Amino acid sequence: MSFFKKLKEKITAKTDSVTEKFKDGLSKTRNSFAEKVNDLVSRYRSVDEEFFEELEEILISADVGVKTVLELIEELKKEVKKRNIQDPRDVQGVISEKLVELFSTGEQDVQHLNLNTDGLTVILFVGVNGVGKTTTIGKLAYKLKSEGKSVLLAAGDTFRAGAIDQLEVWGERVDVDVIKQSEGSDPAAVMYDAVQAAKSRDVDVLICDTAGRLQNKVNLMKELEKVKRVIEREVPGAPHEVLLVLDATTGQNAMVQAKQFRDATDVTGIVLTKLDGTAKGGIVLAIRHELNTPVKFVGLGEKMEDLQEFDPEQFVYGLFAEMIDKEVEETN
């Protein structure tokens, strides 16, 4: 059985609405990437060095990242030789297979949140301004509430004008309280108040916003360290997640930000927003592979429910949907 057919069977066993979200959300990347791959395989009669060079260019143009592309091409060459593949069309399935392998962490394909099973879970959000951090916090609060958990928000970004108000708007929208102080307050003091409030109300999850400035990395680092110290002192083992929010539409710039924040704090997972707004969705692969940090969530649209747990198989299906559906249809 071909990899495309196996993948389709696995996808069919999953939630239809989620599959559709990945398919719709990745349409721009798919239309650009799959179109180029289709054109490539139709022009070549054999899988030679020139074929791989062109495939390399296609992957780089999808923002997969040079380092990751070179490793992926090497893996493809080995696999093509091992399986004695002559027809370029057969390479498409191998590409999909290798992408799933690279995305997967070895532990589990879908990277769930690390929730504390014995009391309060604290999730810290980091990321520069404008990447959709506050919106993502609101969407995650909505997701957790819909799963039956009680949620509280902490307005720890006291630096940016309007950040507290923006979080409050989301709090009202999803019917979740926001713990805040005045603009310019010490973020660590806000976190202390928020943790105490979460404990006294017996809340399941506390989601904390933080300032997104990177102009002075030393200050950011000190601030985040102080915030984490306060949280850990009040809730041993917390924060249980430090989620870095990146904007997929910024491409390789998102990689730069990811490296800077990784240097500043212990990032446990990535949230990639606005994936539906870019044709360069390959950045997911570059981030996952080069930073060795799991992509936990992706933003596939503007609706509340469009924040989805990242699933490599759903993602790869989203990249090759028409191609996969066509092959499955022809072989049935």
C-alpha positions as CSV (number, residue, x, y, z in Angstrom):
1,M,0.0,0.0,0.0
2,S,1.4,3.5,-0.9
3,F,2.2,6.0,1.8
4,F,-0.5,8.4,0.4
5,K,-3.1,5.7,0.9
6,K,-1.9,4.8,4.4
7,L,-1.9,8.5,5.3
8,K,-5.4,9.0,3.9
9,E,-6.6,6.0,6.0
10,K,-5.1,7.5,9.2
11,I,-6.6,10.9,8.4
12,T,-10.1,9.4,7.8
13,A,-9.9,7.9,11.3
14,K,-9.5,11.4,12.7
15,T,-12.0,14.2,13.2
16,D,-13.4,15.4,9.9
17,S,-13.7,19.0,11.1
18,V,-10.0,19.1,12.1
19,T,-8.9,17.6,8.7
20,E,-10.9,20.3,6.9
21,K,-9.3,23.0,9.0
22,F,-5.8,21.9,8.1
23,K,-6.9,21.5,4.5
24,D,-8.4,25.0,4.3
25,G,-5.8,26.6,6.4
26,L,-2.9,25.4,4.3
27,S,-4.5,26.1,1.0
28,K,-2.1,29.0,0.1
29,T,1.0,26.9,0.9
30,R,-0.5,23.9,-0.9
31,N,-1.4,25.8,-4.0
32,S,2.1,27.2,-4.2
33,F,4.1,24.2,-3.1
34,A,2.1,21.3,-4.5
35,E,1.7,23.1,-7.8
36,K,5.5,23.4,-8.2
37,V,6.1,19.8,-7.2
38,N,3.4,18.6,-9.7
39,D,5.1,20.7,-12.4
40,L,8.5,19.3,-11.5
41,V,7.4,15.6,-11.7
42,S,5.6,16.2,-15.0
43,R,8.7,17.6,-16.6
44,Y,11.1,14.9,-15.7
45,R,11.3,11.3,-17.0
46,S,13.8,10.1,-14.4
47,V,14.9,11.0,-10.9
48,D,18.4,12.5,-11.4
49,E,20.6,15.1,-9.8
50,E,19.0,17.9,-11.7
51,F,15.5,16.8,-10.4
52,F,16.8,17.0,-6.8
53,E,18.3,20.4,-7.4
54,E,15.0,21.8,-8.6
55,L,13.2,20.1,-5.7
56,E,15.7,21.7,-3.3
57,E,14.8,25.2,-4.7
58,I,11.1,24.5,-4.3
59,L,11.5,23.5,-0.7
60,I,13.7,26.6,0.1
61,S,11.1,28.9,-1.6
62,A,8.5,27.4,0.8
63,D,10.6,28.6,3.7
64,V,11.6,25.1,4.8
65,G,15.1,26.5,5.7
66,V,18.3,25.7,3.9
67,K,19.7,23.4,6.7
68,T,16.5,21.3,6.8
69,V,16.2,21.2,3.0
70,L,19.7,19.8,2.6
71,E,19.1,17.1,5.2
72,L,15.7,16.3,3.6
73,I,17.2,16.0,0.1
74,E,19.9,13.7,1.4
75,E,17.3,11.5,3.0
76,L,15.2,11.5,-0.2
77,K,18.2,10.5,-2.3
78,K,19.0,7.6,0.0
79,E,15.4,6.4,0.0
80,V,15.0,6.7,-3.8
81,K,18.2,4.7,-4.3
82,K,17.1,2.1,-1.7
83,R,13.7,1.6,-3.3
84,N,15.1,1.9,-6.8
85,I,12.5,4.6,-7.7
86,Q,12.7,5.6,-11.4
87,D,9.4,7.5,-11.9
88,P,9.5,11.1,-10.5
89,R,5.8,10.8,-9.6
90,D,6.7,8.1,-7.0
91,V,8.9,10.6,-5.2
92,Q,5.9,12.6,-4.1
93,G,4.8,9.9,-1.6
94,V,8.4,9.6,-0.3
95,I,8.5,13.4,0.3
96,S,5.3,13.2,2.4
97,E,6.7,10.2,4.3
98,K,9.9,12.0,5.2
99,L,8.0,15.2,6.2
100,V,5.9,13.2,8.6
101,E,9.1,11.6,10.1
102,L,10.8,15.0,10.5
103,F,7.8,16.5,12.1
104,S,7.2,13.7,14.6
105,T,9.1,13.9,17.8
106,G,9.5,10.2,18.5
107,E,7.3,10.4,21.6
108,Q,3.9,11.2,20.1
109,D,2.8,12.7,16.9
110,V,0.3,15.2,18.4
111,Q,2.1,17.4,20.9
112,H,-0.5,17.9,23.7
113,L,-0.2,20.5,26.4
114,N,1.7,19.5,29.5
115,L,-1.2,19.9,32.0
116,N,-0.6,19.5,35.8
117,T,-2.7,16.5,36.9
118,D,-2.3,17.5,40.6
119,G,-3.5,21.1,40.9
120,L,-3.0,24.3,39.1
121,T,-1.5,24.4,35.6
122,V,0.4,27.6,34.7
123,I,1.1,28.4,31.0
124,L,3.4,31.3,30.2
125,F,3.1,33.0,26.8
126,V,6.1,34.8,25.2
127,G,6.6,36.4,21.8
128,V,7.2,39.8,20.2
129,N,4.3,42.3,19.7
130,G,2.1,41.8,16.6
131,V,2.5,38.0,16.3
132,G,-1.0,37.3,17.6
133,K,0.0,36.5,21.2
134,T,-3.0,37.9,23.0
135,T,-5.4,36.5,20.4
136,T,-3.8,33.1,20.8
137,I,-4.2,33.3,24.6
138,G,-7.9,34.1,24.1
139,K,-8.3,31.2,21.7
140,L,-6.5,28.8,24.0
141,A,-8.7,29.9,26.9
142,Y,-11.8,29.2,24.8
143,K,-10.4,25.7,23.8
144,L,-9.6,24.8,27.4
145,K,-13.0,26.0,28.6
146,S,-14.8,24.0,25.9
147,E,-12.9,21.0,27.3
148,G,-14.5,21.6,30.7
149,K,-11.6,23.4,32.4
150,S,-11.8,26.6,34.5
151,V,-9.4,29.3,33.3
152,L,-7.9,32.5,34.6
153,L,-5.8,35.1,32.6
154,A,-2.9,37.2,33.9
155,A,-2.1,40.5,32.2
156,G,1.6,40.4,32.6
157,D,2.4,42.6,29.6
158,T,2.4,45.9,31.5
159,F,4.8,47.5,29.1
160,R,2.8,47.9,25.8
161,A,0.1,50.5,25.7
162,G,-3.3,48.8,25.3
163,A,-2.0,45.2,26.1
164,I,-4.1,44.9,29.3
165,D,-7.2,46.3,27.6
166,Q,-6.8,43.9,24.7
167,L,-6.5,40.9,27.0
168,E,-9.6,42.1,28.9
169,V,-11.6,42.2,25.6
170,W,-10.7,38.6,25.0
171,G,-11.5,37.7,28.6
172,E,-15.0,39.1,28.2
173,R,-15.3,37.3,24.8
174,V,-14.6,33.9,26.3
175,D,-16.1,34.7,29.7
176,V,-12.8,34.4,31.6
177,D,-11.6,36.8,34.4
178,V,-8.3,38.7,33.9
179,I,-6.0,39.6,36.8
180,K,-4.3,42.9,36.2
181,Q,-2.6,45.9,37.6
182,S,-2.0,49.4,36.2
183,E,0.2,49.9,33.1
184,G,3.9,50.0,33.9
185,S,3.5,47.8,37.0
186,D,6.0,45.1,37.9
187,P,5.0,42.0,35.8
188,A,6.2,39.7,38.6
189,A,3.8,41.4,41.0
190,V,0.9,40.8,38.6
191,M,1.9,37.1,38.3
192,Y,2.0,36.8,42.1
193,D,-1.6,38.2,42.4
194,A,-2.7,36.0,39.5
195,V,-1.4,32.8,41.1
196,Q,-3.0,33.7,44.5
197,A,-6.3,34.3,42.7
198,A,-6.1,31.1,40.8
199,K,-5.3,29.1,44.0
200,S,-8.1,30.7,46.0
201,R,-10.7,30.1,43.2
202,D,-9.4,26.6,42.6
203,V,-8.8,27.3,38.9
204,D,-7.5,24.5,36.6
205,V,-5.4,26.7,34.3
206,L,-3.7,30.1,34.6
207,I,-2.6,31.6,31.3
208,C,0.0,34.4,31.6
209,D,0.7,37.1,29.1
210,T,4.2,38.7,29.1
211,A,5.8,41.7,27.4
212,G,7.0,41.2,23.9
213,R,9.9,43.5,23.6
214,L,13.2,42.2,22.2
215,Q,15.0,45.5,21.8
216,N,16.9,44.9,25.0
217,K,17.3,41.1,25.4
218,V,19.1,41.5,28.8
219,N,16.0,43.2,30.3
220,L,13.6,40.7,28.7
221,M,15.7,37.8,30.1
222,K,15.8,39.3,33.6
223,E,12.1,40.1,33.5
224,L,11.1,36.6,32.4
225,E,13.5,35.0,34.9
226,K,11.9,37.1,37.7
227,V,8.4,36.2,36.5
228,K,9.3,32.5,36.4
229,R,10.9,32.6,39.8
230,V,7.7,34.0,41.4
231,I,5.5,31.5,39.6
232,E,7.8,28.6,40.6
233,R,8.0,29.7,44.2
234,E,4.2,29.7,44.5
235,V,3.5,26.6,42.3
236,P,6.4,24.1,42.5
237,G,7.1,22.7,39.0
238,A,5.5,25.7,37.2
239,P,5.3,27.1,34.6
240,H,4.3,23.8,33.1
241,E,4.5,25.3,29.6
242,V,6.4,28.3,28.1
243,L,4.8,28.8,24.7
244,L,6.5,31.0,22.1
245,V,4.1,32.6,19.6
246,L,5.5,33.1,16.1
247,D,3.8,34.7,13.0
248,A,4.1,32.2,10.1
249,T,3.8,35.1,7.6
250,T,7.2,36.4,8.6
251,G,9.0,33.3,7.4
252,Q,12.6,33.1,8.3
253,N,12.3,36.1,10.6
254,A,10.2,33.8,12.8
255,M,13.3,31.6,13.1
256,V,15.4,34.5,14.3
257,Q,12.8,35.4,16.9
258,A,12.6,31.8,18.0
259,K,16.4,31.6,18.6
260,Q,16.4,34.9,20.5
261,F,13.6,33.8,22.8
262,R,15.1,30.3,23.3
263,D,18.3,32.1,24.5
264,A,16.2,34.2,26.9
265,T,14.0,31.5,28.4
266,D,13.2,27.8,28.4
267,V,10.7,27.5,25.6
268,T,8.8,24.2,25.8
269,G,6.6,24.6,22.7
270,I,5.8,26.8,19.7
271,V,2.5,28.3,18.6
272,L,2.6,29.3,14.9
273,T,-0.1,31.8,14.0
274,K,-1.5,33.0,10.7
275,L,-0.6,29.9,8.8
276,D,-3.7,30.4,6.7
277,G,-2.3,33.7,5.5
278,T,1.0,32.5,4.0
279,A,2.2,30.4,1.1
280,K,5.4,29.6,3.0
281,G,4.0,27.1,5.5
282,G,7.3,25.2,5.3
283,I,8.5,27.4,8.1
284,V,6.8,24.9,10.5
285,L,9.2,22.2,9.4
286,A,12.3,24.5,9.7
287,I,11.3,25.5,13.2
288,R,10.5,22.0,14.4
289,H,13.6,20.5,12.9
290,E,16.2,23.1,13.5
291,L,15.2,24.2,17.0
292,N,14.2,20.8,18.2
293,T,11.2,22.3,19.9
294,P,7.7,20.8,19.4
295,V,5.1,22.9,17.5
296,K,2.2,22.5,19.8
297,F,-0.5,24.7,18.1
298,V,-1.1,26.3,14.7
299,G,-3.5,29.1,13.9
300,L,-5.5,28.1,10.8
301,G,-8.0,31.0,10.7
302,E,-9.6,33.8,12.6
303,K,-12.4,31.9,14.3
304,M,-12.1,30.9,18.0
305,E,-11.9,27.2,17.1
306,D,-9.2,27.8,14.5
307,L,-6.4,27.3,17.0
308,Q,-5.6,23.6,16.5
309,E,-3.1,21.2,18.1
310,F,-0.4,20.5,15.6
311,D,-0.6,17.1,14.0
312,P,2.1,16.1,11.5
313,E,-0.2,13.8,9.5
314,Q,-3.0,16.3,9.3
315,F,-0.4,18.9,8.3
316,V,1.2,16.8,5.5
317,Y,-2.3,15.9,4.3
318,G,-3.1,19.6,4.2
319,L,0.0,20.1,2.0
320,F,-0.8,17.4,-0.5
321,A,-4.6,17.0,-0.2
322,E,-5.6,17.0,-3.9
323,M,-2.7,14.8,-4.8
324,I,-3.5,12.3,-2.1
325,D,-7.2,12.2,-2.8
326,K,-6.6,11.7,-6.5
327,E,-4.2,8.8,-6.0
328,V,-6.5,7.1,-3.5
329,E,-9.5,7.5,-5.9
330,E,-7.5,6.0,-8.8
331,T,-6.4,3.0,-6.8
332,N,-9.8,2.2,-5.3
